[in-house]
Amino acid sequence: MRILVSGGAGFIGSHVVDAYVAAGHEVAVLDNLSTGREENVNRAAALHRVDLRDQPLVEKTVSTFRPEVVNHHAAQSEVPKSVADPAYDAQVNIVGGLNLLKACADHGVRKVIFSSTGGALYGEPDVVPADEDHPVRPLSPYGTSKLAFEQYLGTFRRTFGIDYTVLRYANIYGARQDFHAEEGRVIAIFASRMLEGKPVTIDGTGEQSRDMLHVGDVAMANLAALEQGSAGTFHVSTGIAVTVNDLFRKLALLTGYGLEPAHGPSRKGDVYRIALDNKRARQQLGWEPRVNLEEGLSLTVDYFREQVAQPRL
Ligand SMILES: NC(=O)c1ccc[n+]([C@@H]2O[C@H](COP(=O)([O-])OP(=O)(O)OC[C@H]3O[C@@H](n4cnc5c(N)ncnc54)[C@H](O)[C@@H]3O)[C@@H](O)[C@H]2O)c1
């Protein structure tokens, strides 16, 4: 199958590209390399260095490659950035996304698979784990832009007959996650700082919890969505809430880190406790997480150990 992966040079998108290539598909990547990296892109996939906001170039990429499926991972993906500059977030995630979707409608794309968020849609959930029917009430412009694009997918299916699958991700971690990220990516930050023997600061008490899923499992969900999950919305998650303090302890063990953590102020607008029910994905996508937390953390520490040994230029 011919598949265009937007954001295929980024953390998650590049693993999805690898899984598609390994399954024998013909893959091309659309990415402006704003946070993605050329060396993340699988050699078997052609890289089109295109910004989603550049409508004529997006159109040209789709009309030339003529994909059967478009897997849409390119995004402004940082919650704090969306708070600081909501218009930029909307330009990339809504207007840029629509440039791609319109090109799909104009050039016979059968299906769009969209990487949405579970963590930024529900606010503080009424029940944990929350399922996909939990009321949505995003706390950040990022959550709102992701939700808006989900709605557009429904509209384009009804009006132009393009199929879609929405995958609402939990907190994803693993190799290639931005090593220098300042915000959010708790495992990448803890692991890299511990390996360098640097102090680690936990926001607030550390008793806040998240649903942490390994990126290898996310790639498998994107593989399943090629043929399953028509017009559906699915949590891609573990269903388990793990505290930041737990993550600190497990990573300290794996890295041999002996320092005590510092505690900073809790982050404004942060959800306290969340996990996402994945029953629907198990039943309808035939997908389930296979990498448990211990295994996933160990794989991730191995990756960051190599990065620390060979720092990027
Ligand atoms: N990391 C997570 O835990 C998580 C959770 C929920 C949803 N998501 C979603 O998954 C997707 C991938 O996230 P990620 O963590 O891999 O982030 P990432 O920043 O590594 O990947 C985003 C990719 O999109 C590209 N991009 C950004 N703006 C672009 C533009 N204007 N035009 C073309 N390309 C552009 C970047 O260069 C990058 O390669 C995003 O849509 C994100 O919202 C991620």
The ligand as a Tripos MOL2 file, in Angstrom:
@<TRIPOS>MOLECULE
LIG
   44    48     1     0     0
SMALL
NO_CHARGES

@<TRIPOS>ATOM
      1 N1          4.3260   12.4670   22.4180 N.am      1 LIG1
      2 C1          3.1420   12.2260   22.9650 C.2       1 LIG1
      3 O1          3.0650   11.7490   24.1070 O.2       1 LIG1
      4 C2          1.8650   12.4870   22.1960 C.ar      1 LIG1
      5 C3          0.6370   12.3160   22.8610 C.ar      1 LIG1
      6 C4         -0.5540   12.5550   22.1790 C.ar      1 LIG1
      7 C5         -0.5180   12.9190   20.8310 C.ar      1 LIG1
      8 N2          0.6730   13.0990   20.2060 N.ar      1 LIG1
      9 C6          0.6430   13.4960   18.7810 C.3       1 LIG1
     10 O2          1.4740   12.6320   18.0250 O.3       1 LIG1
     11 C7          2.0480   13.3600   16.9370 C.3       1 LIG1
     12 C8          3.5660   13.2000   16.9590 C.3       1 LIG1
     13 O3          4.0730   13.7560   18.1790 O.3       1 LIG1
     14 P1          5.5930   13.6110   18.6310 P.3       1 LIG1
     15 O4          5.6130   13.5090   20.1010 O.co2     1 LIG1
     16 O5          6.2420   12.5760   17.8040 O.co2     1 LIG1
     17 O6          6.1370   15.0650   18.2800 O.3       1 LIG1
     18 P2          7.2920   15.5400   17.2910 P.3       1 LIG1
     19 O7          7.4030   17.0230   17.4940 O.co2     1 LIG1
     20 O8          8.5010   14.7020   17.4570 O.co2     1 LIG1
     21 O9          6.6700   15.2410   15.8510 O.3       1 LIG1
     22 C9          5.9650   16.1840   15.1060 C.3       1 LIG1
     23 C10         6.5430   16.2000   13.6990 C.3       1 LIG1
     24 O10         5.7800   17.1340   12.9240 O.3       1 LIG1
     25 C11         6.6770   17.9680   12.2020 C.3       1 LIG1
     26 N3          6.0190   19.2660   12.0060 N.ar      1 LIG1
     27 C12         5.7090   20.1860   12.9500 C.ar      1 LIG1
     28 N4          5.1310   21.2520   12.3770 N.ar      1 LIG1
     29 C13         5.0540   20.9940   11.0420 C.ar      1 LIG1
     30 C14         4.5730   21.7160    9.9230 C.ar      1 LIG1
     31 N5          4.0500   22.9570   10.0550 N.pl3     1 LIG1
     32 N6          4.6520   21.1570    8.6960 N.ar      1 LIG1
     33 C15         5.2170   19.9150    8.5320 C.ar      1 LIG1
     34 N7          5.7030   19.1850    9.5490 N.ar      1 LIG1
     35 C16         5.6230   19.7220   10.7950 C.ar      1 LIG1
     36 C17         7.9190   18.0770   13.0730 C.3       1 LIG1
     37 O11         9.0840   18.4480   12.3600 O.3       1 LIG1
     38 C18         8.0000   16.6710   13.6610 C.3       1 LIG1
     39 O12         8.7620   15.8100   12.8330 O.3       1 LIG1
     40 C19         1.5750   14.7890   17.0760 C.3       1 LIG1
     41 O13         0.4460   14.9770   16.2440 O.3       1 LIG1
     42 C20         1.1830   14.8910   18.5340 C.3       1 LIG1
     43 O14         0.2180   15.8820   18.7420 O.3       1 LIG1
     44 C21         1.8620   12.8960   20.8470 C.ar      1 LIG1
@<TRIPOS>BOND
     1     1     2 1
     2     2     3 2
     3     2     4 1
     4     4     5 ar
     5     4    44 ar
     6     5     6 ar
     7     6     7 ar
     8     7     8 ar
     9     8     9 1
    10     8    44 ar
    11     9    10 1
    12     9    42 1
    13    10    11 1
    14    11    12 1
    15    11    40 1
    16    12    13 1
    17    13    14 1
    18    14    15 2
    19    14    16 1
    20    14    17 1
    21    17    18 1
    22    18    19 2
    23    18    20 1
    24    18    21 1
    25    21    22 1
    26    22    23 1
    27    23    24 1
    28    23    38 1
    29    24    25 1
    30    25    26 1
    31    25    36 1
    32    26    27 ar
    33    26    35 ar
    34    27    28 ar
    35    28    29 ar
    36    29    30 ar
    37    29    35 ar
    38    30    31 1
    39    30    32 ar
    40    32    33 ar
    41    33    34 ar
    42    34    35 ar
    43    36    37 1
    44    36    38 1
    45    38    39 1
    46    40    41 1
    47    40    42 1
    48    42    43 1
@<TRIPOS>SUBSTRUCTURE
     1 LIG1         1 GROUP 0 **** ****
